[in-house]
Amino acid sequence: MTQRLTLRRPDDWHLHLRDGAMLQGVLPESARHFARAIIMPNLVPPVVTGAQAAAYRDRILAALPEGMRFTPLMTLYLTEGTDPADVAAAHADGIVTAVKLYPAGATTNSHSGVRDIAKVMPVLERMAEIGLPLCVHGEVTTHEVDIFDREAVFIDTVLDPLRRRLPELRVVMEHITTEEGVAYARAGNDTLGATITTHHLIINRNHILAGGIKPHYYCLPVAKREKHRLALRAAATSGDPRFFLGTDSAPHVDALKEHACGCAGCFTATNTMQLLAHVFEEEGALDRLEAFASLNGPRFYGLPPNEERITLTKGAAAQWPAKIFTEAGPVTVFDPGFPVHWHVEA
């Protein structure tokens, strides 16, 4: 039985840090284990220009506790008014690593997102020319489409036509949740990647709804049937370079999660690596954890893997705080609902 595992320090290719007091409170939870992270731009107001991305990056670095090393990889929020020249300049200056497409109304703070993909084609064409990746929240938002079908419909009606029109555009399917998403990513070439979250490897929709509503398991995209969870686990643990870790760790204060209209998001920054070791061990794939968490993402983004290492050890049941207390309010840490025996060495 493996009791000790050393791997290159991982990266998080989909992370929400928020801003202000929340940023101050949750940043150390990611910086403790991760070297780099793709930072989501859905603030209020959203990060839509290179200048705004640079200012947000400066606020993140200013909030980083002394002695911690962490590199925020910034993204721009794609709107129907985004200037292709500004995007290209921000990329050339090393300010942004990707651009994020939110269909309007798909998730937290997405109301400024895209309603008509044709209106952002000049931006996407410029991105394809310069090799700047597009990170896609892959769900349609039309009311007639069932929430559990939104990802599959998006692939058929938006993503696949877009990739056929711009085959050179590099695309990341963010936080895939379905076997259809897995199949589409597997069939792609080296211009297509897909992130998978920690929580979607662990929960299905029964965990949210059976025996009472569990608001801290509610996320968008929402967790699906068990067959989809199993497809995600098979993809994540396969070693296939198309799949890599993006936690989508999304902090909300408890008062907004435990609410009549609760916010979507699971906060997994604190315990992701322990949970992943548990999942990969269950799947007999501990030897592939480094590929998923530390190698496949840098390969897709054209970055070197980290030289630093982290070590996980197996022992007594792991303990982590039930909540992170921030000046904005308490944030509940994701609870998998079972004991975990993996620890990240300090």
Steps between C-alpha positions, in 0.01 A plus 500: 500500500633842405543713812704784353476681168720783370401699193575830335321786668155518338319786330132593505373579151166646616486701823280770653672734745243782508630834626542712811447328834405170339820498293703565813333210678505228234822565305723318753287186460600470134854634533580238764500213249479649149775683314282668237134544423280628221304776673138544400400856405133506610535773759250782540571680273668232287863510385458590134814694401871443523535791742238353729671159489834656592341687792328183624828308477665769711228469765547123511875527541458766769270264692745209486634422848872548550697186423241351263577462129208509259457624142155621391438441130249764400202474268270747331122482515373483142215741423332602178688829530848353555768666286715247306795740504488531879491122536797457269698772680430347842618164371814648341583681825472178700202627699245237399527127442147436371158652434184368668170452320194509725164456331289779650327379815684167523653541847615745768548854366448394138239755402753692291576187300442411137151468357592483129822316412509677162563831677828375652638331188750782429650442847506123456660530157775720645552254785535216253765698312710568810448164674311638801276231656127540550364357826134409456222464753323243287130537566211649308271717709172492310210420732362220286814289548506294820782600733638144492519509118661841455854374454415243234288751308778760518748255348268426208369850431784737598835334567525259210385758240749750644790256482408403146498867403827576682689168518824671607338659809627341821204419725469375857168340589475616859367281782345232279226303676363246252599190308422701186760756606754226564433340162530830314828586671641152432419538131675836475845586372776687680309830480239369746534440872257450787517575871332284762422617852567320824139506612358359177719193554334448838135606490206436272162671503367270772752649740340841447136396523449167674409523869473878491661776296876533558585858399875451531484234227315730262721620217476600135524302287285296734609145584333241278402131515736236637590376150644843424703508823648163410587624149682798654695274736602277211617803300689667784683182599571384144822694449353647180674838453175668394374494861644708783407646835292814528345505845245775431543566873242773550467667839171649619423601855269259679219755520481505119532123461239421766245732345159477336679562168842361586820568308663231287848383586702247700807617691764229457829692507583380851478125449513429125832316498398268785168429329664434164744255657202316651315489165803392299583231754144367478542480123839328525662797328724675753779483242290727274419771754807702405394507134151627588604756762850607393584416138206503261394858569844655444534294184176641357586858593856473372657554841772297674394273784597617845838393632391503864352186650232422754465175693181330610503239773232257612421453868236590754181669384578844365367809672431836341297796621127479442501870415741771391431821688545813290423864563218457248350214704547124550548270199422129537767259376375217276423188704522178294287310749757226564833474685814589308839369611732698274696802625716758325830534684569853621 
